């Protein structure tokens, strides 16, 4: 790893957790529709991946299946998530947002975006464009990495059975 690559990696590693923690603190402070950060992230994942499985969400959020099941049960009881048996594979349960779940997610997301806008307001237009460009560069790299890791995980599972 050359120096600029190392500096970039260190900056990401040092900055991203601070940003995530600040978002968590803001969501707790505002009690974004009484959602915890893991609940918000779960709604966000399901919104982007309707029909996903409990395993998919658990892997993304970083919870065990039993813990994720408890979290999902809470969202089902609140009327935010619909859990259905798959029509294709009766052993599989699919998750989708209810209309109320979609509304709650969108309101929480918009509240967080408004807060971030206030934080970024002191930056110049050029600085904000730099941030946008950096995020546009990073997103596909990390999405591809996640897909590759998921593919490797599926391959390992299939060789065990």
PLY file of the C-alpha trace (Angstrom):
ply
format ascii 1.0
element vertex 161
property float x
property float y
property float z
element edge 160
property int vertex1
property int vertex2
end_header
0.00 0.00 0.00
1.57 3.31 -1.01
1.49 6.37 1.25
-1.46 8.12 -0.38
-3.45 4.89 -0.43
-2.61 4.33 3.24
-3.58 7.89 4.14
-6.87 7.45 2.30
-7.58 4.15 4.07
-6.73 5.63 7.47
-8.90 8.67 6.83
-11.87 6.48 5.92
-11.31 4.26 8.94
-11.02 7.27 11.25
-13.91 9.29 9.77
-16.72 6.87 8.93
-17.23 5.62 12.53
-17.42 9.24 13.77
-20.09 10.05 11.18
-22.09 6.93 12.05
-21.85 7.68 15.77
-23.00 11.29 15.21
-26.01 10.03 13.24
-26.82 7.56 16.04
-26.63 10.30 18.67
-28.86 12.58 16.58
-31.42 9.83 16.02
-31.50 9.09 19.75
-31.75 12.80 20.58
-34.59 13.32 18.17
-36.14 9.91 18.91
-36.76 9.55 15.19
-40.26 8.15 15.35
-39.19 5.98 18.31
-36.85 3.96 16.09
-33.51 2.69 17.31
-30.64 2.95 14.85
-30.73 -0.83 14.16
-34.50 -0.58 13.53
-33.95 2.35 11.16
-31.19 0.48 9.32
-33.46 -2.57 9.11
-36.30 -0.53 7.62
-33.81 1.05 5.20
-32.51 -2.35 4.10
-36.02 -3.76 3.61
-37.06 -0.61 1.71
-34.14 -1.12 -0.69
-34.58 -4.93 -0.85
-38.31 -5.75 -0.65
-38.88 -9.47 -0.29
-35.52 -10.01 1.43
-35.04 -12.74 4.02
-34.34 -12.53 7.72
-30.82 -13.86 7.02
-30.19 -11.11 4.46
-31.11 -8.38 6.94
-29.24 -10.02 9.84
-26.08 -10.24 7.75
-26.35 -6.60 6.69
-27.11 -5.27 10.18
-24.58 -7.56 11.82
-26.91 -9.36 14.20
-27.39 -13.05 14.88
-30.53 -14.63 13.44
-32.22 -14.88 16.88
-31.47 -11.20 17.64
-32.64 -10.13 14.20
-35.81 -12.18 14.64
-36.57 -10.30 17.88
-35.95 -6.95 16.15
-38.18 -7.93 13.21
-40.90 -9.19 15.57
-40.95 -5.75 17.20
-41.31 -4.06 13.82
-44.08 -6.51 12.85
-45.95 -5.79 16.11
-45.62 -2.05 15.41
-47.17 -2.65 11.99
-44.06 -1.48 10.13
-42.93 -4.76 8.55
-44.91 -7.54 6.90
-43.51 -11.06 7.23
-44.82 -13.53 4.64
-44.04 -17.08 3.61
-42.44 -17.11 0.17
-44.67 -18.36 -2.63
-41.62 -19.92 -4.29
-40.06 -21.63 -1.26
-42.35 -22.24 1.70
-39.33 -22.56 4.01
-38.35 -18.97 3.24
-39.93 -15.95 4.91
-39.89 -12.66 3.02
-39.94 -9.19 4.55
-41.51 -6.06 3.13
-42.42 -2.69 4.59
-46.05 -1.94 5.25
-47.36 1.45 4.13
-46.88 2.66 7.72
-43.34 1.25 7.73
-42.52 3.03 4.51
-43.93 6.31 5.89
-41.97 6.01 9.16
-38.78 5.17 7.29
-39.19 8.10 4.88
-39.90 10.56 7.72
-36.89 9.35 9.72
-34.71 9.50 6.61
-35.86 13.03 5.76
-35.25 14.16 9.35
-31.72 12.78 9.25
-31.08 14.38 5.85
-32.29 17.76 7.17
-29.94 17.45 10.16
-27.01 16.56 7.89
-27.84 19.52 5.64
-27.62 21.85 8.65
-24.23 20.36 9.59
-22.87 20.73 6.06
-24.24 24.24 5.51
-21.00 26.02 6.59
-19.05 24.21 3.87
-18.53 25.88 0.51
-20.27 24.57 -2.59
-16.90 23.25 -3.77
-16.33 21.39 -0.48
-19.80 19.83 -0.64
-19.17 18.76 -4.24
-15.91 17.15 -3.09
-17.81 15.16 -0.46
-20.45 14.10 -2.99
-17.77 13.03 -5.45
-15.89 11.09 -2.76
-19.07 9.26 -1.74
-19.86 8.50 -5.39
-16.37 7.00 -5.74
-16.56 4.97 -2.52
-20.07 3.54 -2.81
-19.50 1.23 -5.80
-16.20 0.00 -4.34
-17.84 -1.05 -1.08
-21.01 -2.38 -2.73
-18.84 -4.59 -4.96
-16.84 -5.74 -1.93
-20.02 -6.63 -0.03
-21.37 -8.56 -3.01
-18.09 -10.44 -3.36
-18.04 -11.32 0.33
-21.65 -12.47 0.15
-20.87 -14.60 -2.92
-17.89 -16.18 -1.13
-20.08 -16.86 1.90
-22.72 -18.58 -0.27
-20.02 -20.66 -1.98
-18.63 -21.77 1.40
-22.12 -22.73 2.58
-22.82 -24.74 -0.58
-19.58 -26.71 -0.23
-20.50 -27.66 3.36
-23.78 -29.28 2.36
0 1
1 2
2 3
3 4
4 5
5 6
6 7
7 8
8 9
9 10
10 11
11 12
12 13
13 14
14 15
15 16
16 17
17 18
18 19
19 20
20 21
21 22
22 23
23 24
24 25
25 26
26 27
27 28
28 29
29 30
30 31
31 32
32 33
33 34
34 35
35 36
36 37
37 38
38 39
39 40
40 41
41 42
42 43
43 44
44 45
45 46
46 47
47 48
48 49
49 50
50 51
51 52
52 53
53 54
54 55
55 56
56 57
57 58
58 59
59 60
60 61
61 62
62 63
63 64
64 65
65 66
66 67
67 68
68 69
69 70
70 71
71 72
72 73
73 74
74 75
75 76
76 77
77 78
78 79
79 80
80 81
81 82
82 83
83 84
84 85
85 86
86 87
87 88
88 89
89 90
90 91
91 92
92 93
93 94
94 95
95 96
96 97
97 98
98 99
99 100
100 101
101 102
102 103
103 104
104 105
105 106
106 107
107 108
108 109
109 110
110 111
111 112
112 113
113 114
114 115
115 116
116 117
117 118
118 119
119 120
120 121
121 122
122 123
123 124
124 125
125 126
126 127
127 128
128 129
129 130
130 131
131 132
132 133
133 134
134 135
135 136
136 137
137 138
138 139
139 140
140 141
141 142
142 143
143 144
144 145
145 146
146 147
147 148
148 149
149 150
150 151
151 152
152 153
153 154
154 155
155 156
156 157
157 158
158 159
159 160
